[in-house]
Amino acid sequence: MRHRFIFLPLLLMAAGVSAQEVGSRLSEDQIRDLFRKVADADLKNDKVQHDYTYTEREETHVLDGNGQVKSTEIKTYEVMDLYGSEVRRLVAKDDKQLSSEEAAKEEARIQKIVVRRGGEGEKEREKREERSDKKREEDRQFVREVADAYNFQLVSNESMDGRETYVIDGEPRPGYRPHLKEAAILHKFRFRAWIDKDEAEWRKLDIQCIDTVSFGLFLARLHKGSRVRLDQVRINNEVWLPQHLAVKVDARVALLKEFNLEFDTTYRDYKKFRTETKIVPVGEVQEQH
């Protein structure tokens, strides 16, 4: 799930709405103000996410011209945060555990990361953390831009898993001139969001591509009809984390190769990571015995 052009639109939904502020008469300007506030609050949510490990199962379907599945690939990962960066360990293919040889190669790859990060100097670590903070700030600014780029409508109230949510539609605002370069694609998408009233975070979102999106001087195109759906869940009463992601991609690269794909990803087994635990290479562990 790491294709930037697919997931950039997800950033626009890193939002929540206050139960005290939202009502059936909420104006568009009030909704815009709420999106700006949530863009700031979402930084805290993002930082807490890095304290968790989890299992991620990715199912990829390649479709033919009629939308029928030609092939399927399934990969399952254990995801963790090592020294401030997300690391994914492959543990299964097509719902079968890796062979001993494959598992050994994957473990060796992880250990290289541990050694490299563990041996970082203070300046190198600070630079990496600065880059990470800069990326978070860019994401925050992107979400704040959404507040101006869309016309909003509070559609209804809906109960999800016993929790009340607001359902809000966002339609591209005609004539809007983006301030950020990345925000130039926003008018190509519309969305519907389900917002938790009590926790001020989104529960579910549905993003649709409504016009062709071009990237890299027209070398890649994301076609109308591509779609992203995401569900989130409250974990340990402190953070909202992904539960299910479904992506339908109709794209062309270099005007030659067509990609018609469906991704279905589930997230489970969230566990709080003990950040005070020291991670050491396997060799060092063996030497201690």
Secondary structure as UniProt FT lines:
FT   HELIX           4..11
FT   TURN            12..13
FT   TURN            19..21
FT   TURN            24..25
FT   HELIX           28..49
FT   TURN            50..51
FT   STRAND          52..63
FT   TURN            65..66
FT   STRAND          69..82
FT   TURN            83..84
FT   STRAND          85..93
FT   TURN            94..95
FT   STRAND          96..97
FT   HELIX           100..118
FT   HELIX           122..149
FT   STRAND          150..160
FT   TURN            161..162
FT   STRAND          163..172
FT   TURN            174..175
FT   HELIX           182..188
FT   STRAND          189..196
FT   TURN            197..200
FT   STRAND          201..209
FT   STRAND          213..215
FT   TURN            216..219
FT   STRAND          220..222
FT   TURN            224..225
FT   STRAND          227..235
FT   TURN            236..238
FT   STRAND          239..253
FT   TURN            254..256
FT   STRAND          257..272
FT   TURN            275..276
FT   HELIX           282..287
//
